[in-house]
Amino acid sequence: MQSVLHLVSGEESEQETSLAIARNLLDDESGSIDDVAVVAQADGITALTGDGGFADEVESLSRDGVSFKACSNTMETKGIDESDLLGNAEIVPEGAVEVTRLENEGYAYMRP
């Protein structure tokens, strides 16, 4: 199974919950989770920057196999540079399009 978390909120508690869910999916002992992706856009993108307060968890999740994807439209609007991103985040043209693409590939959609 594959899961995509859609991170759009700037609320710290929602960002924390999203990252905790990603960790829980990775730690699932059934072995049924093959891939976890986090797509960040709008105010949720702050979780993928050093200013977001989640650097350690994003870096840890990235090392453990979670793929992070950052919306380039949001980055442009918010003045975020690629060097500001954590966790080897991949920049995608549009966050919503990436979520839709992943859903079409069979990823389960999750938004805390």
C-alpha positions as CSV (number, residue, x, y, z in Angstrom):
1,M,0.0,0.0,0.0
2,Q,1.0,3.6,-0.6
3,S,-0.1,6.7,1.2
4,V,0.2,10.4,0.4
5,L,-0.3,13.0,3.1
6,H,-1.4,16.4,1.9
7,L,0.1,19.1,4.1
8,V,-1.6,22.4,3.5
9,S,-2.1,23.9,6.9
10,G,0.3,26.3,8.7
11,E,-1.1,25.2,12.1
12,E,1.7,23.6,14.0
13,S,-0.5,20.9,15.5
14,E,-1.7,19.8,12.0
15,Q,1.9,19.7,10.7
16,E,3.0,17.7,13.8
17,T,0.1,15.3,13.3
18,S,0.9,14.8,9.6
19,L,4.5,14.0,10.4
20,A,3.5,11.7,13.2
21,I,1.1,9.8,10.8
22,A,4.0,9.5,8.3
23,R,6.2,8.0,11.1
24,N,3.3,5.6,12.2
25,L,2.9,4.4,8.6
26,L,6.7,3.7,8.4
27,D,6.6,1.9,11.7
28,D,3.7,-0.3,10.8
29,E,4.6,-3.9,11.7
30,S,2.3,-5.5,9.2
31,G,4.7,-4.7,6.4
32,S,1.9,-3.6,4.2
33,I,3.1,0.0,3.7
34,D,5.4,0.3,0.6
35,D,5.7,4.0,0.2
36,V,4.8,7.2,2.1
37,A,4.8,10.6,0.4
38,V,4.2,14.1,1.9
39,V,3.1,16.8,-0.5
40,A,3.4,20.3,1.0
41,Q,1.8,23.4,-0.3
42,A,0.2,26.6,0.8
43,D,1.0,27.3,4.5
44,G,1.9,23.7,5.1
45,I,5.2,24.2,3.2
46,T,6.7,25.8,6.3
47,A,7.1,22.3,7.8
48,L,9.7,21.6,5.2
49,T,11.8,24.6,6.0
50,G,14.3,25.2,8.7
51,D,12.0,27.9,10.1
52,G,9.1,25.4,10.6
53,G,10.3,23.8,13.8
54,F,10.2,20.2,12.5
55,A,13.7,19.9,11.0
56,D,14.8,16.9,13.0
57,E,11.6,14.9,12.2
58,V,11.6,15.8,8.5
59,E,15.3,14.9,8.2
60,S,14.7,11.6,10.1
61,L,11.6,10.7,8.0
62,S,13.5,11.5,4.8
63,R,16.4,9.2,5.8
64,D,13.8,6.5,6.6
65,G,12.3,6.7,3.1
66,V,9.4,9.2,3.2
67,S,9.5,11.3,0.1
68,F,8.8,15.0,0.6
69,K,7.4,17.1,-2.3
70,A,7.2,20.9,-2.2
71,C,4.9,22.9,-4.5
72,S,7.0,25.3,-6.6
73,N,4.0,27.6,-7.0
74,T,3.9,28.0,-3.2
75,M,7.6,28.4,-3.0
76,E,7.5,31.3,-5.5
77,T,4.6,33.0,-3.8
78,K,6.2,32.7,-0.3
79,G,9.7,33.5,-1.5
80,I,11.1,30.1,-0.5
81,D,14.3,29.0,-2.2
82,E,15.2,25.4,-2.9
83,S,18.1,25.7,-0.4
84,D,15.5,26.5,2.4
85,L,14.0,23.0,2.0
86,L,14.7,20.1,4.3
87,G,14.8,16.4,3.8
88,N,15.9,16.3,0.2
89,A,12.5,17.5,-0.8
90,E,11.6,17.2,-4.4
91,I,10.1,20.3,-6.0
92,V,7.0,19.7,-8.0
93,P,5.3,22.2,-10.3
94,E,1.9,22.1,-8.5
95,G,1.1,20.4,-5.2
96,A,-2.5,19.6,-6.0
97,V,-1.6,18.1,-9.3
98,E,1.1,16.0,-7.6
99,V,-1.5,14.7,-5.0
100,T,-3.9,13.9,-7.8
101,R,-1.1,12.1,-9.8
102,L,-0.2,10.0,-6.8
103,E,-3.8,9.1,-6.1
104,N,-4.1,8.0,-9.7
105,E,-1.1,5.7,-9.1
106,G,-2.9,4.1,-6.2
107,Y,-1.8,6.1,-3.2
108,A,-4.3,6.5,-0.4
109,Y,-5.0,10.2,0.3
110,M,-4.7,11.4,3.9
111,R,-5.2,14.9,5.2
112,P,-5.2,15.3,9.0
